[in-house]
């Protein structure tokens, strides 16, 4: 039997979330390797320039040496800061994906919101309440009952649903609170990290994403400019 479109799409997007997290990690790993190599080259070049400053002055003016220094420093600074911001960005995105995965989870769990729109049929109420208790006998009783008894059974089923969802919500909050305390005692994590209903700040994610892009762009361009400028202005004496 085929899954419904809702279940199919839910599974698809959960799979996409997993792949998206893996892609972000893959991109960071690859870019981080390049970043570390260029940072090392920039810092190494600065060290070489400093140790051979007297000899370098034969080929470059003081202003030109300072310009090369400046852009190599900017490159190294942006590269280091990029790595820090990207880790912050990855943490935010990972938390957001975890929240999405929980929302799209196909694991069965009791309702905890207790919301009814008032248009539910008795069969709807039986279906909703069956997650808490087997109500086969109640359904059979409803079919055989008078209108007055049916109205009373309907009200009872509404109250039964609200009482049980309230209990489920209480147990859910208690369990989350207990888990949060355990993590707090062992890892010092705040309880808000376990608030499933807390909306993640997409604004922070967006700012972190664009900050990473700008820093990486500045990092690469500064490095390329420093070496391009050095090769352009250096004057090698001809014997």
Secondary structure, DSSP 8 states (H G I E B T S, - for coil): ----HHHHHHHHHHHHHHHHHHHHHHHHHHHHHHHHHHHHHHHHHHHHHHHTHHHHTTTS-HHHHHHHHHHHHHHHHHHHHHHHHHHHHHHHHHHHHHHHHHHT--------S----S---HHHHHHHHTTTS--HHHHHHHHHS-HHHHHHHHHHHHHHHHHHHHHHHHHHHHHHHHHHHHHHHHH---GGGG-TT----HHHHHHHHHHHHHHHHHHHHHHHHHHHHHHHH------
